[in-house]
Every structure is written in structure tokens, then in C-alpha cells.
């Protein structure tokens, strides 16, 4: 269990967090530009596009926030402050 927690912690720090932060950093100007110009579709209905474009950086920011929570859980488990159930349950089929 301790090795699983260490591998999870390394994966969260090395892979998840940089990817989430990169996606927020790269997509924020794109979404902000769409919001400031109040971009709409060129089709006859003219649906607004900026809410959809804003969901991309917002979604990755929320994913990064969840990643921080998981990092805190793994660190607390490794420090002995939290008892974490990391057993694998097979899906029902």
C-alpha cells in the first residue's frame, strides 16, 4: 500500500499537475478573447460560443484542484495521519 501511494503521488505531481496547469495557461487567453468579443456562431441561429470555450480552462482548473486534494490525501497517508482504502474492486459484469 505504501508503494502504491508513492507511485500515485509521483504520477500526480509529475504528470497530472503540469498537464492541467499547462492546459489552463494555454487555453485561458483563447477563452478570454472569445468572451471579450462575445463570440457567436456564424450560422443562422447564432449560438453563443464563449461559454463552451470557457469550460475548457475551467474544467482543467477544477481537475487541478482535485489533483491537489489527492496529493494531500497521499501525503497524509504516507505521514500516517490518514487511513486510506486503496484496495482494488473489480467492476461488476
C-alpha positions in Angstrom: 0.0 0.0 0.0 2.8 2.4 0.8 4.4 1.8 -2.6 1.1 2.3 -4.3 0.7 5.7 -2.5 4.2 6.7 -3.6 3.6 5.8 -7.2 0.2 7.7 -7.1 1.9 10.7 -5.6 4.7 10.7 -8.2 2.2 10.4 -11.0 0.0 13.2 -9.7 3.0 15.6 -9.3 4.9 14.6 -12.4 2.0 14.1 -14.9 -1.4 15.4 -13.8 -0.5 18.8 -12.3 1.8 20.0 -15.1 -0.7 19.0 -17.7 -3.6 20.7 -16.0 -1.6 23.9 -15.4 -0.4 23.9 -19.0 -3.9 23.4 -20.4 -5.2 26.3 -18.2 -2.3 28.5 -19.2 -2.7 27.8 -22.9 -6.5 27.9 -23.2 -7.2 30.9 -20.9 -6.3 33.6 -23.5 -8.3 31.8 -26.2 -11.4 31.6 -23.9 -10.9 35.2 -22.7 -10.7 36.5 -26.2 -13.9 34.7 -27.1 -15.6 36.1 -24.0 -14.5 39.7 -24.6 -15.7 39.7 -28.2 -18.9 37.8 -27.2 -18.2 35.3 -30.0 -21.3 33.8 -31.7 -21.7 31.1 -34.3 -21.9 32.3 -37.9 -24.9 30.0 -38.5 -28.4 31.5 -38.9 -29.3 30.8 -35.2 -26.1 32.5 -33.9 -25.5 30.4 -30.8 -23.0 31.9 -28.4 -19.6 30.1 -28.3 -17.8 31.7 -25.4 -19.5 29.6 -22.6 -18.2 26.4 -24.3 -14.7 27.8 -24.7 -14.7 29.0 -21.1 -15.4 25.4 -19.9 -12.0 24.2 -21.1 -9.8 26.2 -18.8 -12.4 26.0 -16.0 -12.6 22.2 -16.3 -8.8 21.8 -16.2 -8.6 24.2 -13.2 -11.1 22.0 -11.3 -9.2 18.9 -12.3 -6.0 20.5 -10.9 -7.9 21.3 -7.7 -8.9 17.7 -7.4 -5.3 16.7 -8.0 -4.2 18.9 -5.1 -6.8 17.2 -2.9 -5.4 13.8 -4.0 -1.8 14.9 -3.3 -2.8 16.0 0.2 -4.5 12.6 0.8 -1.4 10.7 -0.4 0.9 12.8 1.7 -1.3 12.4 4.8 -1.4 8.6 4.2 2.4 8.5 3.9 2.8 10.5 7.1 0.4 8.2 9.0 -2.3 10.9 9.5 -4.9 9.3 7.3 -6.1 5.8 6.7 -6.7 5.3 3.0 -8.5 2.4 1.5 -6.6 1.6 -1.7 -7.9 -1.9 -2.4 -8.9 -2.6 -6.0 -12.6 -3.6 -6.6 -13.4 -5.4 -9.7 -16.2 -3.9 -11.7 -19.5 -5.9 -11.8 -20.0 -7.5 -15.2 
